[in-house]
Amino acid sequence: MKKSAIAIGAVMMGFALVQNASAQATAAQTVSLAVNAVYKIAVTGNPGGLIITDGTAGTNALTTVSDNSTRYSITQNVAGTVKVTANLDAALIAGYTLQMNLASTKGTSAGTVDVSATSPGSAVNVVSAIGMGADATQMITYTFGANASAGTLASTNKVVTLTLTN
C-alpha cells in the first residue's frame, strides 16, 4: 500500500507539474514602423591647391591643373531618381575656369562640367538619374584653367556645394 500511495503521489505531482507548465501568460504590443525619405550626400576632405604655373609661348590658355583626390558618397531611398547639382559660393571672374567631373555607378555623370559661372542660385547638374540605394566613394575631379590675358590671381578659396535633390 505504501508503494501504491507513493506511486499515486508521484502521478499527482506529475499532473500538477504538467498543468503548471502548460499555464502561460501572454502580452502583445503594437509597433509602428515607418521609413522617411532619406537624402544624404557627403564628401571626403578638400582637394589640393590648384595652382597654374605654366603655359605655352604664343597661347593665351595657360596649362590647366587637376586634382582627383576627393570622393563623394550618397544614399537615397526615394522612388524614382534624383540628381546631384553643383555650384560655387560666387562665380569666378572672366578668364578663369573651374570644371568638375563626378563619377557615378548609380547614375549618369554629366562628364566634365564648367561651374565657373555658378552661384547659389544657379547650380548645374553633375550627375542625374540616380536610382535608390547608395553610391559610395565616387571620384571628384577638379580642373582649373586660366587665360594669360586674365592676369594673375591671388590665392582664392571657393566653396563648391554639392546638392542631392529630386
Secondary structure, DSSP 8 states (H G I E B T S, - for coil): -HHHHHHHHHHHHHHHHHHHHH----------------EEEEE-S---------B-TT-SBB--EEEEEEEEEEEE--SS-EEEEEEESS---TTEEEEEEE--SSSEE--SEE-TT--TT--EEEEEEE-SEEEEEEEEEEEEEEBGGG---------EEEEEE-
